[in-house]
Amino acid sequence: MSTTQSERLRALLEPLVSSQGLDLEEIQVDSVGRKRVLRVVVDSDTGADLDRIADVSRALSATLDETDAMGEGEYTLEVGTPGAERLLNEHRHYVRAVDRLVKFELAEGGELVARILEVDDDGLDLEVPGVKGRKATSRRLAFPEIEKARVQVEFNRKDKKEEEA
């Protein structure tokens, strides 16, 4: 997708997504055979349930039908959320990932897997899990130290309420 088309689509769609109480995270246009697919990724601090996704999808579809933003030819609109193993690259992404386990690629090299405890303007307070029976440790990580960060899926984690009971 050309930068111009991407910018036009973002300018057109972002106010609609915002009016639904959501953030526009990503826009991607792919060619699939003779058709094109417009993928729109949305999210919010409280998440986005199916009803909110359906509402924003209808609003986006109506607006796209009224304009020539997608040009001539058929396309399919897909609206969804970032997914379980989302990449964190905005401050709000880190805030939404509080209490989640994240794999960090560090700018100095190396990796770190830790749970985000708190986020402020400068960086993150983390809990690094202990290895082989050792106790978890705390660590502070400034944003410039992070090259890349991705939420990890946890299958065996106990809910805090279960642990407190």
C-alpha positions, -999 to 999 in steps of 0.1 A, spaced: 0 0 0 14 34 -10 22 58 18 -3 82 2 -31 56 3 -22 46 38 -22 82 50 -56 89 32 -71 58 48 -59 66 82 -71 102 79 -105 89 68 -109 60 92 -93 72 124 -120 97 134 -147 70 129 -128 45 150 -122 72 177 -159 80 177 -166 44 187 -142 48 217 -114 28 201 -79 34 189 -69 27 153 -38 5 157 -30 -6 122 -42 -4 86 -30 -29 60 -41 -36 24 -31 -69 8 -38 -84 -26 -53 -118 -25 -57 -131 -60 -78 -105 -78 -93 -91 -46 -78 -68 -21 -82 -71 16 -83 -41 39 -73 -51 74 -81 -26 102 -68 -34 137 -85 -15 166 -82 -17 204 -89 3 236 -79 3 272 -108 -19 280 -105 -41 250 -130 -45 221 -158 -70 223 -176 -84 192 -204 -59 194 -179 -29 193 -160 -46 165 -193 -51 145 -203 -14 151 -170 0 140 -170 -24 110 -204 -11 98 -193 25 102 -161 19 83 -178 0 56 -204 27 50 -177 54 49 -155 34 25 -185 28 2 -192 65 1 -157 74 -9 -131 63 -34 -104 57 -8 -100 21 -19 -101 29 -56 -119 8 -82 -124 -29 -78 -136 -52 -51 -121 -54 -17 -129 -71 16 -129 -52 49 -116 -72 80 -118 -54 113 -102 -71 144 -81 -67 175 -43 -70 178 -43 -106 190 -27 -125 219 9 -120 211 8 -84 201 38 -63 194 42 -33 219 53 -1 202 32 27 217 31 39 253 -6 29 255 3 -7 244 26 -10 274 -1 4 297 -26 -22 284 0 -49 290 3 -43 327 4 -76 345 12 -95 313 44 -115 306 64 -98 278 95 -108 259 118 -79 254 146 -77 228 170 -52 244 188 -24 225 221 -35 240 215 -71 228 200 -100 245 165 -108 256 145 -105 288 112 -121 297 94 -103 325 60 -92 338 51 -55 335 41 -42 369 39 -5 362 43 20 333 52 56 335 65 82 310 101 70 312 98 32 313 86 1 330 88 -16 364 92 -53 358 91 -85 377 116 -110 363 105 -146 372 129 -167 392 145 -196 375 148 -231 391 130 -222 423 147 -188 428 127 -158 438 114 -133 413 134 -101 411 125 -65 402 140 -45 374 135 -11 359 137 -8 321 137 26 303 120 28 269 152 36 250 166 2 263 138 -16 245 144 -26 208 112 -48 205 86 -61 229 59 -88 224 32 -101 248 36 -138 256 7 -162 258 5 -179 293 -15 -211 295 -8 -222 331 -9 -189 349 -32 -188 379 -56 -158 382 -47 -134 410 -81 -141 426 -74 -178 427 -40 -172 444 -56 -149 470 -83 -174 479 
